[in-house]
Structure formats: C-alpha cells, structure tokens
Amino acid sequence: MTIADTAGAQSAMVRTYEYDDSSVVVADLADASAEPAVDVVDGTAIVVLDGRQHEIDLPREGTVADTFMKNGVLSIELEGTR
C-alpha cells in the first residue's frame, strides 16, 4: 500500500503490524517538507501533508493510543479488540 500525491510523483510506503492486542500503522514520509497533520475519523486516518490530503484505512476497530512522527516515519498505534 502507498500514499501517493495527486501528481503521482511521490509516494510513501505504508505498512501495518498486527499484534495480539494492538496494531501499528507506519508510513515513511521522509521526503515531506513539513510535519503532517493527522486526524482519525471512523477508522480512517486523514493525513494532511504539504498541502495534500491522504487517507489511510486503519486495520481494526479500537482506540487510537498514539500518533507520532520520528525521523520522517509516521506511526499510528491502535489498541482494542479485533
């Protein structure tokens, strides 16, 4: 899965890691020129990056425990039942 901008010139790899009681969705945004804004609505993470909006479907129902950016990698941690 990738997040691609409307021109298709850049993309970010998105991976999901599933654990027994949680999931982590990570997106490599190293080429971004600014920090993204992230909001989670009804199982979808909405990421606004460099003036473009991207949507990431989250893998499970549950609560978002944490979102953070480190070294160009966006991480969304989810807790709850499958």
N, C-alpha and C positions, 0 to 999 in steps of 0.2 A: 504494500500500500504506500502511496506517496501523497504528499500535499503538493500540488502544482499551482503556479500562478496562472492567471488567465492567458498570458502570452506563451506559457509552456516552456519558457527558457530556464527556469529554475525549479527544482523540486526538492522536497525534504523526505527522507526515509522515515516511516512511522512503523514502530514495532510494538507489539503487546506481549507482556509477560504475565502469565496466569499462575497464581499461587492458590493454596487451599482456601484462604480466607480473604484474598485481595488480588488486585490486578494493578499493573503499572503500564501505562502507555507512554512511550518516549518518541520524540520527534527530533531529528537532527536539523537544527536551524542555524548552523554555524555561519552561513553566508548572510544572515539577516543583519541589516544595518542598525536596527533598534530592538529594544526589548518588546516582545509580543504582549498583547493584552489577551487574557484568557477568561472566558466565562463558560459555565456549564449549564445547559438547559435541556431537560428531558432526555438525558442520555447522549447528548451531543456536546462536544467541546467546540466552542467557537473561538477561533484564534485570529486576531487581527494583527497583521504583521506587514510593516512597510506600506500601509495604506490599503492592503488587500485583506479580504475576509476568507478564511478557510474553515471547513467543518470536519471534525473527526468524530465518527461514531464510536462511542465507548462500548466496551465488550460486555458489561454486566450492569445489572441494576444494583444500586447501592449508593453510598455517600462518597463524595469526593473528600478524601482525607487531606490532600495537599497538592498544590501545583507549584512548581518552581523551575527556574532556569539556571543552569550551571554550565559554563564552557560551551555555550551555544546549543545545549540539549534541553528541550522542554520535557519535563516529566509530570505526568498526572497520575497520582496514586488514588486508587479506589478501594474502599472497604465495604464489606457487606456480603450477603449471601448471593449465590449464583441463581 
